[in-house]
């Protein structure tokens, strides 16, 4: 594959920041702790899970993670401190509304959708026995 000079320069510039990123973020235990305990970190972990993992099984419409991202943005506005018992219900209602309104009434697969109100990811996070509201921390090391 041939790259022009601007593309090559851009790649070199991006690559030059890799060691800084690794040292500052990946290898820094303070940053990891801050990420794992912050409202923004909790939100980012939830968004990443929903967009890149939860709907990855074969057969899920590509709209599902797009809708999920819209829902959590609407409910949590980029920060997730806690999830109360009403938010999984609100999220599912919002999810189905967006599916109907913006995605031509796409089926939402209520029994197997990770956003469903009964067994979905928000219901798990809302469980008072779950100490960490960061889904990445919870999956890695359950409370």
HELIX and SHEET records of a PDB file:
HELIX    1   1 UNK A    5  UNK A   16  1                                  12    
HELIX    2   2 UNK A   18  UNK A   21  1                                   4    
HELIX    3   3 UNK A   22  UNK A   26  3                                   5    
HELIX    4   4 UNK A   29  UNK A   37  1                                   9    
HELIX    5   5 UNK A   39  UNK A   49  1                                  11    
HELIX    6   6 UNK A   50  UNK A   54  3                                   5    
HELIX    7   7 UNK A   63  UNK A   76  1                                  14    
HELIX    8   8 UNK A   87  UNK A  102  1                                  16    
HELIX    9   9 UNK A  121  UNK A  126  1                                   6    
HELIX   10  10 UNK A  135  UNK A  140  1                                   6    
END                                                                             
